């Protein structure tokens, strides 16, 4: 799903400023995508099915 791709892109872009998964990292992700948790959960559940 496109929102999951958006989540992955945001996640990786935030790593440009926050190297680790600290509270500051997740706060920044949430600022950019308030509903990121549902996309993160989807990826954990179904990510193994994705092919590039």
Secondary structure, DSSP 8 states (H G I E B T S, - for coil): -HHHHHHHHHHHHHTTT--S--HHHHHHHHHH-TTHHHHHHHHHHHGGG---
